[in-house]
Amino acid sequence: MSDVKMWGAQEYWGLGFEWDPQWLLTPAQKELQKKLIALCETTLRANAIESDQKYIYPRKNFEALATLGLLGLNVPKELGGLGENHVCAAMVVETIARYGCPSTAMCYTMHLGATAAALLRHHHNPVLTDILKRIDKDVLIGTLSYSDPETGSHFWYPISSKAEAFGDGWKVTKKASWTTSGGFADWYIIQTTSPGFSGDYSDLSCFLVTKDQVKSNPAEWDGLGLHGNQSGPIQVENAILRKEALVGPIGDGAKSNDEVVDPFFLTFTGACWNGVSLATIDIAKRHTTRKTHNDVGMRVADYPTIQDYVGEAIMDTTACRALVYQMAAALDQVTSNCDWSIHEDLEVLPRSKMLHWCWQVKFACSKNVTHIVDKMMHATGGTGYRPALEIERYLRDGKAGWVMGPTNEVIRQFVGKASLLGFESLDYWNKSINERVLNNEIKKMDDDEKRAFAEKLLSEVKTAKVA
């Protein structure tokens, strides 16, 4: 508690370490946190303003992060990484978003997810291992591409994709509606239907593609916020990939998604949104403690209403931070502190059992940030409405959380439906028959309608048999 949070040569103007759960961090992680805050002060925050104003991808920020070894944060030490755990990753993402740049934090979250997907299945893959070994030295930015223009936020359903065996390798096509770092990342983990696909959309596979194999048009990116993350459509058209481009075995896509892609994305986007909430609270503290109303001789911070705003914002965000760090600690616990060697056994999938908890993290944090950014703008009044104070930028960035897939509407239904009807009722790939609904609809038919419906079904069966 006695440690002073610094911002350059001065004490930090926002909330101090006494408002941060420092007891969760190891001494090494606290030291990394200090270095990262310093890097935000000298580099990342200024670049965030430039990225927002000019839609510039934050590669300069990634180059700065690489100097601290942060691109290989969860990469094992024997491969040249920092070998850190999920708790540390949550701290790093939150720190980047809070003190530096939310666009960078979001791109970095996707990089962590891609790195996790590679680490899950790198054990006998020399191409993936090579990328992981060079990830900081060569600033190799990774990302995930799982969305589909036909299914929106139902990203687990890649209708506009295909893969087939081609010689000793693969021919792959992928269309994605939203890909963070699209066209700027150096390597991509993409999800498609598997080679030999026969209509079962749960049969998914993952492939590694590189920047030169991806078509994109970054100039078209025009979002409300997160201007630097360049999230837009990409295409991989009949790319001929080498054998090692297959990430894991054929059909491993659903396992990879539930074991690493979703847990990393959901948990660490939660950390990102918490960072955005904290950034606006910090700015509100600085502004309201310095701004004086001379007619009444009071600072803005002296008004009980403003104290109520800030107090509630801190407590709501603390609850979300506690959820993120608890989730990260739980992931550490089930993976022996993020030990990737356990996955040499393809059936060891401990994170998958905690996926429904990760859904709740994403929902809570992205819901909270939409409220916090509004209230901190209210607390700072007209000044907060202007870009110079920076709350306006964080407000626009924070609004992205709710609509990122799976959207909060999708997650809310997942949790409610699974809790009431069982997890099997979620039916991700639309394979289960809802006999309750079917029987109810048939009851409404008269005899002629039933006969016509039966004849239609029999005709479809005959046609399928001929085909």
Stockholm file with secondary structure:
# STOCKHOLM 1.0

chainA/1-467         MSDVKMWGAQEYWGLGFEWDPQWLLTPAQKELQKKLIALCETTLRANAIESDQKYIYPRKNFEALATLGLLGLNVPKELGGLGENHVCAAMVVETIARYGCPSTAMCYTMHLGATAAALLRHHHNPVLTDILKRIDKDVLIGTLSYSDPETGSHFWYPISSKAEAFGDGWKVTKKASWTTSGGFADWYIIQTTSPGFSGDYSDLSCFLVTKDQVKSNPAEWDGLGLHGNQSGPIQVENAILRKEALVGPIGDGAKSNDEVVDPFFLTFTGACWNGVSLATIDIAKRHTTRKTHNDVGMRVADYPTIQDYVGEAIMDTTACRALVYQMAAALDQVTSNCDWSIHEDLEVLPRSKMLHWCWQVKFACSKNVTHIVDKMMHATGGTGYRPALEIERYLRDGKAGWVMGPTNEVIRQFVGKASLLGFESLDYWNKSINERVLNNEIKKMDDDEKRAFAEKLLSEVKTAKVA
#=GR chainA/1-467 SS CCCCCEETTEECSSCCGGGSCGGGSCHHHHHHHHHHHHHIIIIIHHHHHHHHHHTCCCHHHHHHHHTTTGGGTTSCGGGTSCCCCHHHHHHHHHHIIIIICHHHHHHHHHHHHHHHHHHHTCTTCHHHHHHHHHTTTTTCCEEEECCBTTTBTCTTCCTTEEEEEETTEEEEEEEEEEETTTTTCSEEEEEEECTTCCSCTTCEEEEEEEGGGCEECGGGCCCSSCTTSCCEEEEEEEEEECGGGEESSTTCHHHHIIIIIHHHHHHHHHHHHHHHHHHHHHHHHHHHHHCEETTTTEEGGGSHHHHHHHHHHHHHHHHHHHHHHHHHHHHHHHTTTTCGGGGGSTTCCTGGGGHHHHHHHHHHHHHHHHHHHHHHHHHHHHHHHSGGGSHHHHHHHHTHHHHSSSCHHHHHHHHHHHHHHCGGGGCTTSCSCCHHHHHHHHHTCCHHHHHHHHHHHHHHHHHHHHC
#=GC SS_cons         CCCCCEETTEECSSCCGGGSCGGGSCHHHHHHHHHHHHHIIIIIHHHHHHHHHHTCCCHHHHHHHHTTTGGGTTSCGGGTSCCCCHHHHHHHHHHIIIIICHHHHHHHHHHHHHHHHHHHTCTTCHHHHHHHHHTTTTTCCEEEECCBTTTBTCTTCCTTEEEEEETTEEEEEEEEEEETTTTTCSEEEEEEECTTCCSCTTCEEEEEEEGGGCEECGGGCCCSSCTTSCCEEEEEEEEEECGGGEESSTTCHHHHIIIIIHHHHHHHHHHHHHHHHHHHHHHHHHHHHHCEETTTTEEGGGSHHHHHHHHHHHHHHHHHHHHHHHHHHHHHHHTTTTCGGGGGSTTCCTGGGGHHHHHHHHHHHHHHHHHHHHHHHHHHHHHHHSGGGSHHHHHHHHTHHHHSSSCHHHHHHHHHHHHHHCGGGGCTTSCSCCHHHHHHHHHTCCHHHHHHHHHHHHHHHHHHHHC
//
